[in-house]
Amino acid sequence: MSFNILMNMKKLILIFIVFVSSFIIGQHSVEIPNLKEVRLNKLKEGYMGQPIRFLDKNSLSVKGVLLDVTKNNIIISERGVSKPYDHKNISSVFVDPKPSDLFIVFGLGVVGALGGYLTVIVGHPNPDANMKGVVSSIAAAATSLWGYQSFYKPIRVDVSRKTLSE
């Protein structure tokens, strides 16, 4: 008799867990009024003076240096002229990578070339200079391409009120 009671309790606990987790997982997005202000302040603190780009209310791409973020506007410098843009309809701001970020890509290329060279020396008895050069070049190109695709990307800053992306 106690075995049946124990099994029924396990079923009830499992049903309760599934029921509660469906509410937690089932929320696709929630609008929080102050969330946009918090995200805009983080944008201001983290990326002031850096080049940014976004789509304005007419779906035109706007690019410039971030000067300030106010309660109603994002102020950027376009060709030396400061222009305010209403951020009510802006959902994302992109911060493009700087040329100095290419050092990571070049560093990975050098590490890949050294790895390819060492692999040929260790894995092949008496490799000739052509084999060392070809394997090192292919490894450098592959790791540089991987590094470029992985690390040299624009940073997307979500400034909408949505808490979870759909």
N, C-alpha and C positions, 0 to 999 in steps of 0.2 A: 504494500500500500504506500509506503513512504517513497518508493522508487517512482511511482506515478505522480505523486505530488511534486517531487524534485524535477521531473521532466516537464510538468506543466509550468513550474516556476521558470525554468530555463526558456521555455517558449515565450512566456510573458515578457521576460527580460529582453529577449531577442526582438520581439515585436516592438517593445518600447524604444529600444536603441534605433531600429529602423525608422520608426515614426518620428523621433526627435531629429535624427540626422537628415531626414527628408526636408525638414524646415530649414535647417542650416545650409544644406547644399542647394536647395531649391531657389534661393534668392539670386537672381541674375544680376540685378543692379538695384542700388538704393541711392536716392538723392539725399545728400546731407547739405543743408544750407551753408555751413561754415567751411565745408571741405574745399571749395574753390578758393576761398581766401587763404587757407593754409597752404594749398599748393602754389598759389601765386606768390606768397611770401617766400616759400622755398625756392621758387624760380628766381626771385629777386636776390635772395641771399647767395645762391649758388652760381648764378650765371650772369651777374651784373658785369657789363663791359665786354661780353663775349658776343660773337656773331650768332644770331638766331634766325629762324625762318618759321613761318606759319601761314595758314590760309585765312584770309579775312572773310568778312560776311558775304562778299561777292565771289568767293572761291578763287581769288587771285592770290598767287604766292607772293608773300612779302618777306623781304630779307633785309636785315640791318643789325646794328649793334644795340643790345639791350641797355637802355639808359635808366629806366625807372619803371616800377609797377605801382600804379595808384589803385584806389578803390574801384574805378571804372575803366581805366585805360592801361594799356601797355605802351610805353613810350620808347621808341627806337630811333636810332640815327640812320637815316638813309642818305648816303652821299653827303654827309656833313650837316644835314638838316634834320632836326628832331621832329618826329611826327607821332601823334597819339593815335592809337587804335583801340576801339572798344573791345574788351575781351569777353563780352557776354556770349558771342557766338564762336569763340575760339575754343576748340576742345584739346588741341595738342600743339606744343611748341617743340621744334627740333633744334638741337644744338649740333652743328656740324663739327666733325673732328678737325683739329688743327694740324698743320704740316708737321709739328713736333711729335704728333702721335705716330708718325711713320717710323720713328725710331724702334718701336716694338716690332714692326713688320720687318725692318732691316735686321734687327737682332735675331729674329726667328730664322731669317734666311741664312745668316752666318752660322747659327747653331745647326741648321739643317745641312749646310755644306760640310761642316766639320763632322757631323754624324755620318754622312754619306762617305766621306773620305775614310773615316775610321772603320766603317763597315766593310769597305773594299779591302783595306789592309788586313783586317782580322779574318774576314770570310773567304778570301781568295789567296791561294799561294802565288807569290810573285806576280802581282798585278802590274800591267804596264801603265805608262803615263796617260794614255788615251782613256783607259778604263777608269782611272782615278778621276780624271777631269769630267768625263761624261756623268758618272754616278754622282759626283759632288755637285755638278751643275743641275742635274735633275732634282736632287734632294733640296738644293737651295731654292729652285723655282717652286717646287711643291710646297715647301714650308712657308715661303714668302706669300704664295697665293692663299694658303690656309690662314696665315696671320692677317693678310689684308681683309679677307672675308669675315674673319672672326673679330678683329679688334679695331678696324678702321671703319666704324659705322657711326651714323648720326645717333645722338641720344634723344629719345622721345620722352618729353615731359608732358604728362597728362594733366591738364588744368581744368578738366570738366568736374562736374559734381558727382559723377558716377563712381561708386566704390569698387565695382568689379566690372571688367570689360566683358562685353557680350560675345 
